[in-house]
């Protein structure tokens, strides 16, 4: 008999919960989405309470298990997983989902997530992502979004995403939410394609600042702001020492000015 991939360690009583998700991999340029969710989870001292077993959804030759030593003697296997943590806000609670993008059975994976949404009475699903594009690294990180609810787009004051093309689990999950009448929002950070450094804390900071403003999350953004500033200083130094990169950025600024 098949085992249930969704397991609960506990069943917390949640107040008007919002689910915030990130998936490492294709939809997570610069590690921005996963860094943002991990940061919020740590700031709220969130506790793991559920998870999705990886057996049905991950190719272990791609996302390999990790061997770790316990007390320097015993070898322990840590399998890939997609885990859920909950933390308390001021007026509502938050559930954070984080893990790698699954490789297999995406429709089954999404149905498993939606089962958690229903059982936890989640009121809103927010998925984060990041992608690379031709944007200036000196500008604030642009954010775009998509929601089947026009009111959510207005609340967030976002440019709607015009993207068409290949999609990842974020797009599949958003479509599953729409078909099941579950309010959802996808929020995307746009990072410069000519800077492939990861993690990119500027992208994570853009996500965190918008979410704290929108959802009333009370967190200390100071550590992430300092990490973003340090990252920017390093990029400034890199660009200053690379004539070809400097010339490309000057051309990019010129094109932006002419538009």
matplotlib code that plots the C-alpha trace (Angstrom):
import matplotlib.pyplot as plt

x = [0.0, 1.3, 2.4, 1.1, 3.8, 2.5, 3.4, 2.6, 4.9, 2.2, -1.0, -0.6, -3.7, -3.1, -4.7, -5.6, -2.4, -0.5, 1.7, 4.9, 6.8, 10.2, 11.8, 15.5, 16.7, 15.4, 13.1, 15.5, 18.2, 20.8, 19.1, 16.9, 13.6, 14.9, 17.1, 14.1, 11.9, 14.7, 15.3, 11.7, 11.4, 14.4, 13.3, 9.9, 11.6, 9.5, 9.1, 8.9, 5.6, 5.1, 7.0, 6.6, 8.5, 10.9, 10.5, 7.8, 9.0, 12.8, 15.4, 18.2, 20.8, 20.1, 19.3, 21.6, 21.2, 23.9, 26.1, 27.0, 29.0, 27.3, 29.6, 32.5, 31.7, 28.3, 27.3, 23.8, 21.9, 20.0, 17.5, 16.2, 12.8, 10.3, 9.5, 6.9, 7.5, 5.1, 5.7, 3.5, 2.8, 1.0, -2.4, -1.9, 0.4, 2.7, 3.7, 7.0, 7.7, 11.2, 13.1, 14.3, 12.1, 10.8, 11.9, 9.0, 5.1, 4.5, 0.7, 0.9, 3.3, 1.0, -2.0, 0.0, 0.7, -3.0, -3.9, -1.7, -3.4, -6.8, -6.0, -4.3, -7.0, -4.5, -6.1, -3.4, -0.6, 2.4, 5.2, 8.5, 10.9, 13.8, 15.1, 17.9, 17.4, 19.0, 18.7, 21.1, 22.7, 22.8, 19.0, 16.7, 15.8, 12.6, 9.7, 7.0, 4.1, 1.1, -2.2, -5.6, -6.9, -6.6, -7.1, -3.9, -2.0, -3.3, -2.4, 1.1, 1.4, 3.3, 3.9, 2.2, 4.5, 4.4, 6.5, 5.5, 7.6, 8.8, 7.6, 8.6, 6.8, 5.9, 3.8, 2.2, 1.3, -0.2, -2.4, -3.5, -4.4, -6.4, -8.3, -9.2, -10.3, -7.4, -6.1, -2.5, 0.3, 3.6, 6.3, 9.4, 12.7, 14.7, 18.4, 21.2, 22.2, 25.8, 26.3, 25.8, 26.9, 24.8, 23.4, 22.4, 21.1, 19.7, 17.1, 16.2, 16.0, 13.6, 11.3, 11.5, 10.8, 7.8, 6.3, 6.8, 5.1, 2.3, 1.6, 2.5, 5.4, 7.4, 11.0, 14.4, 15.6, 19.0, 21.2, 19.8, 20.2, 23.9, 24.5, 23.0, 25.1, 28.3, 27.3, 26.8, 30.2, 31.8, 30.0, 31.1, 34.7, 34.3, 32.8, 35.5, 38.2, 36.7, 36.8, 34.6, 31.9, 32.1, 31.6, 28.6, 27.0, 27.6, 25.9, 23.0, 22.6, 22.6, 19.9, 17.8, 18.1, 17.1, 13.9]
y = [0.0, 3.4, 5.7, 9.2, 11.7, 14.4, 13.9, 16.1, 16.3, 18.4, 20.1, 23.8, 26.0, 28.7, 32.2, 33.3, 31.7, 32.7, 30.1, 31.5, 29.1, 29.0, 26.3, 26.1, 25.5, 26.8, 29.5, 30.8, 32.9, 34.0, 31.9, 35.0, 33.2, 30.5, 33.0, 35.3, 32.4, 31.0, 34.5, 35.1, 31.7, 32.2, 35.7, 34.4, 31.4, 29.1, 25.5, 22.6, 20.8, 19.0, 17.8, 16.1, 12.8, 13.0, 9.4, 10.1, 13.6, 13.7, 12.1, 11.2, 11.1, 14.9, 15.9, 13.6, 12.6, 14.0, 11.9, 13.6, 12.5, 12.5, 13.0, 12.3, 8.6, 7.6, 8.3, 9.6, 10.0, 13.3, 13.0, 15.9, 17.0, 19.8, 21.1, 23.4, 25.6, 27.8, 31.1, 33.6, 37.1, 39.9, 39.4, 36.2, 33.3, 32.3, 28.9, 28.7, 26.1, 25.5, 22.9, 22.0, 22.1, 18.5, 16.7, 14.3, 14.1, 17.9, 17.5, 15.1, 17.3, 20.3, 18.3, 17.3, 21.0, 21.9, 19.2, 21.0, 24.3, 22.8, 21.0, 24.1, 26.4, 28.6, 31.9, 32.9, 31.2, 33.3, 31.8, 33.6, 33.3, 35.1, 35.2, 36.8, 39.6, 42.7, 45.0, 47.5, 46.2, 49.8, 50.2, 48.8, 45.2, 45.2, 43.1, 41.7, 39.5, 37.5, 36.7, 35.6, 38.2, 41.7, 43.1, 41.4, 43.0, 46.4, 45.9, 45.0, 47.8, 45.4, 45.4, 42.3, 39.7, 39.5, 36.3, 33.5, 30.4, 27.4, 27.4, 25.7, 24.3, 27.9, 28.3, 24.9, 25.5, 28.9, 27.3, 24.5, 27.2, 29.1, 26.0, 25.2, 28.7, 29.4, 33.0, 33.0, 35.4, 34.8, 37.4, 37.6, 39.4, 40.4, 40.1, 41.1, 38.3, 39.4, 38.8, 35.2, 35.3, 33.2, 33.9, 37.4, 39.0, 42.1, 39.9, 38.3, 41.8, 43.0, 40.1, 40.5, 44.3, 43.9, 41.1, 42.8, 45.9, 44.0, 41.3, 43.2, 40.9, 42.3, 41.2, 42.8, 43.4, 44.9, 41.8, 41.2, 44.9, 44.8, 41.6, 43.3, 46.4, 44.3, 42.4, 45.7, 46.9, 43.8, 44.1, 47.7, 46.6, 43.8, 46.1, 48.7, 46.2, 44.7, 47.0, 44.8, 44.6, 48.3, 49.0, 46.7, 48.4, 51.8, 50.6, 49.2, 52.6, 54.4, 52.1, 52.6, 56.4, 56.3, 54.3]
z = [0.0, -0.9, 1.9, 2.3, 1.2, 3.5, 7.1, 10.1, 13.2, 14.9, 14.2, 15.3, 15.7, 13.2, 13.0, 9.4, 8.1, 5.0, 3.2, 1.8, -0.5, -2.3, -4.4, -4.9, -8.5, -11.8, -10.4, -7.7, -9.4, -6.9, -4.3, -3.7, -3.0, -0.7, 1.1, 1.7, 3.0, 5.2, 6.6, 7.5, 9.0, 11.2, 12.2, 13.4, 15.1, 13.0, 14.0, 11.5, 11.7, 8.4, 5.3, 2.0, 1.6, -1.3, -2.6, -5.2, -6.3, -6.4, -8.6, -6.2, -8.9, -9.4, -5.9, -4.0, -0.3, 2.0, 4.3, 7.6, 10.6, 14.0, 16.9, 14.5, 14.4, 13.1, 9.4, 8.9, 5.7, 5.1, 2.3, 0.2, 1.5, 1.2, 4.7, 6.3, 9.3, 11.2, 13.0, 14.8, 13.5, 15.2, 13.8, 11.8, 11.5, 8.7, 7.2, 5.3, 2.7, 1.5, -0.4, -3.9, -6.9, -7.4, -10.5, -10.9, -10.7, -10.4, -10.4, -7.6, -5.7, -6.1, -4.9, -1.8, -1.1, -1.7, 0.8, 3.4, 2.4, 3.0, 6.3, 7.7, 6.5, 4.6, 3.5, 0.9, -0.9, -1.8, -3.9, -4.5, -7.4, -9.1, -12.7, -14.6, -17.1, -18.5, -15.6, -14.0, -10.8, -9.5, -9.5, -6.8, -7.6, -9.8, -8.6, -10.8, -9.9, -11.0, -9.4, -10.6, -8.1, -9.5, -6.0, -4.8, -7.7, -6.7, -3.0, -3.9, -6.5, -8.9, -12.6, -13.9, -15.3, -19.1, -19.3, -21.6, -22.1, -20.0, -16.4, -13.2, -10.2, -9.1, -12.3, -12.0, -8.3, -9.1, -11.8, -9.4, -6.8, -9.4, -10.5, -6.8, -6.0, -3.6, -3.4, -4.6, -5.6, -7.3, -6.6, -8.7, -8.3, -11.4, -11.1, -13.6, -15.9, -16.1, -12.3, -11.6, -7.9, -5.6, -3.1, -4.0, -0.8, -2.7, -4.4, -1.0, 0.6, -2.1, -1.4, 2.4, 2.3, 0.1, 2.1, 5.4, 4.1, 2.5, 5.1, 8.3, 9.1, 12.0, 11.5, 11.9, 8.3, 9.5, 9.0, 5.5, 4.7, 5.8, 3.8, 0.7, 1.2, 1.5, -1.6, -3.5, -2.4, -3.7, -7.0, -7.4, -6.9, -9.4, -12.0, -11.4, -12.1, -15.2, -18.3, -20.4, -17.7, -17.1, -20.8, -21.0, -18.0, -19.5, -22.7, -20.7, -18.9, -22.3, -23.6, -20.5, -20.9, -24.5, -23.9]

ax = plt.figure().add_subplot(projection="3d")
ax.plot(x, y, z, "-o")
ax.set_aspect("equal")
plt.show()
